[in-house]
Amino acid sequence: MNRFDLTPYRRSTVGFDRLFDLLENNNRGSSGDNYPPFNIERRDEDAYRITIAVAGFRAGDIDITAQQNLLTVQGKKRDETVDGEMLHMGIANRGFERRFELADYVRVENADLRDGLLVIDLVREVPEAMKPKKIAIGGNTLEVVEGDKKDDGKADAA
């Protein structure tokens, strides 16, 4: 039995429908096709890199589409005529489509194709309105909290 029932969690939460749908559709969407191979790398707290091995493809053969929370990379097979007789074809040049679910506020910063590797840099940019703020008691001053820095309990001796 591969299915985990998320119904009890759906009843007691609000606004997490997308997360539950991702979990339930994860097995359904994976067809077992691992072409082309790829790496996902975390480069910084808010920076990621996807590297896809696309040997034999040119920049014009690859289509990158970023929609809300979805990055789609498509490679279109081109028809090339070979001057001689092909005895062995070991370099795959078939069309492909890779989909990556992106978290909120993640955007594509850059894409580059070099040496048969497609490199896509992603950045998470949380809007100022969504960042946590400290609220002064008895005042209206709001200050943005930087990172996850915690007060170490030391008071200034002034």
C-alpha positions in Angstrom: 0.0 0.0 0.0 1.7 3.2 -1.2 -1.1 5.7 -0.4 -1.1 7.8 2.7 -4.5 9.2 3.6 -4.3 13.0 4.2 -8.0 13.4 4.8 -7.7 14.0 8.6 -5.1 16.8 7.9 -7.3 18.4 5.3 -10.2 18.7 7.7 -8.1 20.5 10.4 -6.1 22.9 8.2 -7.0 25.8 6.1 -5.0 27.1 3.1 -2.7 24.0 2.7 -4.6 22.5 -0.2 -1.7 23.1 -2.6 0.7 21.2 -0.3 -1.6 18.2 0.0 -2.2 18.1 -3.7 1.6 18.1 -4.3 2.0 15.2 -1.9 -0.8 13.2 -3.4 0.2 13.9 -7.0 3.9 13.2 -6.5 3.7 9.5 -7.3 1.1 9.9 -10.0 3.3 12.4 -11.9 6.6 10.4 -11.8 6.6 8.2 -14.8 10.1 6.8 -14.0 11.7 8.6 -16.9 14.9 10.1 -15.7 15.9 11.9 -18.9 17.5 14.3 -18.9 19.4 13.9 -15.6 19.5 16.9 -13.3 20.9 18.3 -10.1 19.3 20.7 -7.6 21.7 22.7 -5.5 21.2 25.1 -2.6 23.7 27.8 -3.0 22.6 30.1 -0.2 19.8 30.6 2.2 17.6 32.1 -0.6 19.5 30.9 -3.7 19.1 27.6 -5.7 20.5 26.2 -8.9 19.1 23.5 -11.2 21.6 21.9 -13.6 20.2 19.8 -16.4 22.4 17.7 -18.7 21.2 18.5 -22.2 24.0 17.2 -24.4 23.2 17.7 -28.1 20.7 20.5 -27.6 21.3 24.1 -28.7 19.9 27.2 -26.9 17.2 27.5 -29.6 16.0 23.9 -29.0 15.2 24.6 -25.3 12.2 26.4 -23.9 12.1 27.6 -20.3 8.8 28.8 -19.0 8.3 30.1 -15.4 4.7 30.4 -14.3 3.4 30.9 -10.8 5.0 28.1 -8.7 6.0 26.1 -11.8 9.1 26.0 -13.8 8.9 24.0 -17.1 11.9 23.1 -19.2 11.2 21.6 -22.6 13.7 20.3 -25.2 12.6 19.9 -28.8 14.1 17.3 -30.9 15.5 18.7 -34.1 15.8 16.7 -37.3 19.3 16.5 -38.5 20.5 14.7 -41.5 23.7 12.8 -41.1 26.2 12.8 -44.0 27.2 9.2 -43.4 25.6 6.1 -42.1 24.9 6.1 -38.4 26.3 2.9 -36.9 25.6 3.6 -33.2 23.5 6.4 -31.7 24.4 6.7 -28.0 23.7 10.4 -27.5 20.1 10.8 -26.8 18.5 13.6 -28.8 14.9 13.0 -27.9 12.4 15.7 -26.8 11.8 16.1 -23.1 9.9 18.0 -20.6 10.9 18.6 -17.0 8.6 20.3 -14.4 9.8 21.7 -11.1 7.3 22.9 -8.5 8.6 26.2 -7.0 7.8 27.6 -3.6 6.1 30.9 -3.2 8.3 34.0 -4.0 10.9 31.9 -5.9 11.8 33.4 -9.3 14.2 32.5 -12.1 17.1 34.9 -12.0 19.3 33.5 -14.8 19.6 30.6 -17.3 22.7 29.7 -19.2 23.7 26.8 -21.5 27.3 25.9 -21.6 29.2 22.6 -22.2 26.0 20.6 -22.5 24.7 21.7 -19.2 21.7 24.0 -18.7 22.1 26.0 -15.5 19.0 27.8 -14.1 19.6 30.0 -11.1 16.6 30.6 -8.8 16.2 33.2 -6.0 13.6 33.4 -3.3 12.5 37.0 -2.7 10.1 37.5 0.2 8.2 40.8 -0.1 8.7 43.3 2.7 5.1 43.0 3.7 5.6 39.3 4.4 8.8 39.5 6.5 8.4 39.2 10.2 8.4 42.5 12.1 9.1 43.5 15.7 6.4 45.6 17.2 7.3 48.0 20.1 4.9 47.9 23.0 3.1 51.2 23.4 4.3 52.5 20.1 3.7 52.2 16.4 7.3 51.4 15.4 7.8 48.4 13.2 11.2 46.9 12.5 12.0 44.1 10.1 13.6 41.1 11.8 16.8 40.2 10.0 17.1 36.4 9.4 16.7 34.0 12.4 19.0 35.9 14.7 18.1 35.4 18.3 19.0 37.7 21.2 21.8 36.0 23.2 20.6 37.5 26.5 23.5 39.9 26.9 22.5 43.4 27.9 24.6 46.4 27.1 26.4 47.8 30.1 25.9 51.5 29.4 
